[in-house]
Amino acid sequence: MSLALDPRQRAMLQEMGVRVWLPAAAADLPVAAPALPAAVQAAPEAPNNATENVADNIATTVATAQKALKTSAPPETGETVASTGVPATDVASLDWPALTQAIGTCQACPLCIGRRTAVQAAPDAPRLADWLLVGEPPDDADEQAGAPFAGAAGQLLDNMLKALGLSRHAGSGVAAPAAQALATDTAAYVTPVVKCRPAQTRNPTQAELASCENYLRREVALVQPKVILALGRFAAQGLLQGSLPGLAGTPLGQLRGQIYRYQGIPVIVSYPPSYLLRSPQHKARAWVDWCQAQEAMRRGG
């Protein structure tokens, strides 16, 4: 697999001080890897001792959410419920405004306890895109922004998208759900695998991933991507746990380098930007994954 870099991309690499290189032979890397974009290599690194501010007023928000759950808990019918009053079977019929509202009011699983706001694709996200990126569970910065990949992780993501001629923003000032200022082949729709950050930071359970997968499936149907990039272990689980038993115990590194399928669409697994900020030595491997995704899209899967 190879990715041809046009003069604009090569100029970008040179300007940011990154050489086009051939990596030493390694078990899990191609003999000749594509050039690592300078914007990716030059992105700021996160300090190793960085910690999250868990949540403000945890006691108040948890008590409020628990009270709400007691009064409006999902019905115990044995059918997966994707939001309060919206069975999973009905999510497939939701348009963009209805889907946004359903996610924003969802109380289907304990992840909603103590959340300040649901984290969804940004209002200016393209609604039709050849690329769909699924990120890890929201962090504090994402929750404050109400959209995924905020802060330094978002800057790194934008640099990687730019290196492939892509953008996750439909256009300046675009806020209408139907807006589409980008051509689909240059558009990337970005969404988190789960939409809520609980007040007490923890990993989502498989049941919680399955609950949010109802929304993810509908997003995929509406966006109509040609390739899906799963950025992180939980992103991969949310997409693939139904078809790959035992996926939860598989290290992320072992999931790379293969093409999976979700709703018939090719899926490539790679590192989340937050991890690359902590471990910049893996940016080159991530770039290989992104190039593999582009090649899969060009081949039609």
C-alpha positions in Angstrom: 0.0 0.0 0.0 1.2 3.5 -0.8 0.0 7.0 -0.7 1.1 9.4 -3.4 1.8 12.8 -2.0 1.1 15.8 -4.2 3.3 18.9 -4.3 1.1 20.7 -1.8 1.4 17.9 0.7 5.1 17.6 0.2 5.5 21.3 0.7 3.5 21.1 3.9 5.8 18.3 5.1 8.9 20.3 4.3 7.6 23.5 5.9 7.0 21.7 9.1 10.4 20.0 9.1 9.4 16.4 8.5 11.5 14.3 6.1 10.0 11.7 3.8 11.4 8.5 5.3 11.6 4.8 4.9 11.3 3.1 8.3 13.5 0.3 9.4 12.0 -3.2 8.9 9.6 -4.1 11.7 7.1 -6.8 12.2 4.0 -4.7 12.1 5.1 -1.9 9.7 5.2 -2.0 5.9 8.6 -1.9 4.3 8.0 1.6 2.9 5.7 3.7 4.9 4.1 6.9 3.7 5.5 10.2 4.9 4.4 11.4 8.3 2.8 14.8 7.8 4.6 17.6 9.6 1.5 18.9 11.2 1.1 15.5 12.8 4.7 15.3 14.0 4.7 18.9 15.2 1.6 18.7 17.3 2.1 19.4 21.0 2.6 16.5 23.3 0.6 16.0 26.4 2.6 15.8 29.7 2.9 12.3 31.1 1.4 13.3 34.4 -1.6 15.1 32.9 -4.8 14.4 34.8 -8.4 15.2 34.1 -10.6 17.4 36.2 -13.3 14.8 36.9 -16.4 17.0 37.1 -17.7 20.1 38.8 -20.3 19.7 41.6 -20.3 15.9 41.3 -22.6 15.4 44.2 -25.2 17.8 42.9 -25.2 16.4 39.3 -25.3 12.8 40.3 -28.2 13.3 42.7 -30.1 15.2 40.1 -29.5 12.6 37.4 -30.3 9.7 39.8 -33.6 11.3 40.6 -34.4 11.8 37.0 -33.6 8.1 36.3 -35.9 7.0 39.0 -38.8 8.9 37.6 -38.2 8.2 33.9 -36.3 5.0 33.7 -36.4 3.0 30.4 -39.1 0.3 30.3 -38.0 -3.2 31.2 -39.1 -4.9 28.1 -36.1 -6.9 27.0 -35.7 -4.7 24.0 -32.7 -2.5 23.8 -33.8 1.1 24.3 -31.7 3.8 22.6 -33.2 6.8 24.3 -36.0 7.7 26.7 -39.2 6.7 24.9 -37.4 5.7 21.7 -36.9 2.0 21.1 -33.8 0.9 19.2 -36.1 -0.3 16.4 -37.3 3.3 15.9 -33.9 5.0 15.9 -33.5 3.8 12.3 -36.3 6.2 11.2 -34.9 9.3 12.9 -33.8 12.3 10.8 -31.0 14.6 11.9 -33.0 16.9 14.2 -34.8 14.0 15.8 -31.6 12.0 16.3 -29.8 15.0 17.8 -32.7 15.5 20.3 -32.8 11.8 21.1 -29.1 11.7 21.9 -29.3 14.9 24.0 -32.1 13.4 26.2 -31.0 9.8 26.3 -31.2 8.0 29.7 -30.8 4.5 28.3 -27.7 3.6 30.4 -25.8 4.8 33.5 -23.3 6.8 31.5 -25.8 9.7 31.6 -25.6 10.0 35.4 -23.9 13.3 36.1 -23.3 14.3 32.5 -23.4 18.0 31.8 -24.3 17.6 28.2 -24.3 14.9 25.5 -21.3 15.0 23.2 -22.3 14.8 19.6 -20.9 15.7 16.2 -20.4 19.4 16.0 -23.2 21.6 14.5 -21.1 22.4 11.5 -20.2 18.8 10.8 -20.9 17.6 7.2 -24.0 15.5 7.0 -22.7 13.5 4.0 -19.1 12.4 4.0 -16.9 9.7 2.5 -15.0 9.4 5.8 -16.6 8.7 9.2 -14.3 8.8 12.3 -15.4 7.2 15.5 -13.6 8.5 18.6 -13.1 7.3 22.1 -15.5 8.2 25.0 -15.7 11.9 25.6 -13.3 13.6 28.0 -13.8 16.8 30.0 -12.8 19.1 27.2 -15.2 17.3 24.8 -18.0 17.6 27.3 -17.4 21.3 27.8 -17.4 21.9 24.0 -20.3 19.6 23.4 -18.4 18.0 20.5 -15.7 15.4 20.2 -12.0 16.0 19.9 -11.6 19.3 21.6 -8.3 20.8 22.8 -4.9 19.4 21.7 -6.3 16.1 20.6 -8.6 17.9 18.2 -5.7 20.0 16.8 -3.8 16.8 16.1 -6.9 15.3 14.4 -7.4 18.3 12.3 -3.7 18.2 11.2 -4.1 14.6 10.2 -7.3 15.3 8.3 -5.7 18.3 6.5 -2.8 16.2 5.4 -5.2 14.0 3.5 -7.2 17.0 2.1 -10.1 16.4 4.5 -12.0 18.6 7.0 -14.6 17.9 9.7 -16.2 21.3 9.3 -18.8 21.8 6.6 -18.1 25.5 6.4 -17.8 28.7 8.3 -21.0 29.6 10.1 -22.8 26.4 8.9 -25.2 25.2 11.6 -28.2 23.8 9.8 -28.3 20.0 10.0 -28.8 19.7 6.2 -25.9 22.0 5.4 -23.3 20.6 3.2 -20.6 23.0 2.1 -18.0 20.4 1.5 -17.8 17.8 -1.3 -18.3 14.4 0.2 -14.8 13.2 -0.9 -13.2 16.0 1.3 -15.6 15.7 4.2 -15.1 13.7 7.4 -17.9 13.2 9.9 -16.5 12.8 13.5 -18.5 11.3 16.4 -17.7 9.7 19.7 -18.5 6.0 20.3 -20.6 6.9 23.3 -22.2 10.2 23.8 -22.0 10.8 27.5 -19.2 11.4 30.0 -20.3 10.2 33.5 -19.5 12.4 36.5 -17.1 9.8 37.8 -14.7 9.0 35.1 -14.6 5.4 34.1 -14.6 3.1 31.0 -17.9 2.2 29.4 -19.2 -1.3 29.7 -20.0 -3.5 26.8 -23.7 -3.0 27.5 -23.2 0.8 27.4 -21.3 0.5 24.1 -24.1 -1.6 22.7 -26.7 1.0 23.8 -24.9 3.8 22.0 -24.3 1.7 19.0 -27.9 2.2 18.1 -27.2 5.9 17.5 -23.9 5.1 15.8 -25.7 2.8 13.3 -28.1 5.6 12.5 -25.3 8.1 12.0 -23.6 5.8 9.6 -26.9 5.4 7.6 -27.3 9.1 7.4 -23.7 10.1 6.6 -23.3 7.3 4.0 -19.5 7.0 4.4 -17.2 4.9 2.2 -14.7 4.2 5.0 -14.8 4.2 8.8 -11.8 4.9 11.0 -12.1 3.6 14.6 -9.8 5.7 16.7 -9.2 3.7 19.8 -10.0 0.4 21.6 -13.5 1.4 22.7 -14.3 2.9 19.3 -13.4 -0.5 17.8 -15.4 -2.4 20.3 -18.5 -0.2 19.7 -18.3 -0.9 16.0 -17.2 -4.5 15.9 -18.1 -6.3 19.2 -21.2 -7.7 17.6 -19.2 -9.5 14.9 -15.9 -10.2 16.7 -16.4 -12.2 19.9 -13.6 -11.6 22.4 -12.8 -8.2 21.0 -12.8 -6.6 24.4 -9.7 -8.4 25.4 -7.7 -7.8 22.2 -4.9 -5.1 22.4 -5.3 -2.2 20.1 -2.1 -3.0 18.3 -3.3 -6.4 17.3 -6.4 -4.9 15.7 -4.4 -2.7 13.4 -3.5 -3.5 9.8 -6.7 -5.3 8.9 -9.9 -4.3 7.2 -13.1 -5.1 9.1 -16.7 -4.4 8.1 -19.5 -2.5 9.7 -22.8 -2.4 7.8 -20.8 -3.5 4.8 -18.4 -0.5 5.1 -14.6 -1.1 5.5 -13.4 -0.3 9.0 -9.7 0.5 9.9 -8.6 0.6 13.5 -5.9 3.1 14.7 -4.7 5.0 17.7 -6.8 7.8 19.2 -5.2 11.3 19.0 -5.0 11.6 22.8 -2.8 8.5 22.9 -0.6 9.9 20.1 -0.1 13.0 22.2 1.3 10.9 25.0 3.2 8.5 22.8 4.3 10.5 19.7 6.6 7.7 18.6 3.5 5.9 17.3 2.4 8.8 15.0 4.1 7.1 12.1 2.1 3.9 12.7 -1.1 5.9 12.9 -0.3 7.6 9.6 0.1 4.1 8.0 -3.4 3.3 9.3 -4.9 6.4 7.8 -3.2 5.7 4.5 -4.6 2.2 4.6 -8.1 3.7 5.1 -7.7 6.0 2.2 -6.5 3.1 0.0 -9.5 1.0 1.1 -11.9 3.8 0.2 -10.3 4.3 -3.2 -10.6 0.6 -4.0 -14.2 0.7 -3.0 -13.6 -1.4 0.2 
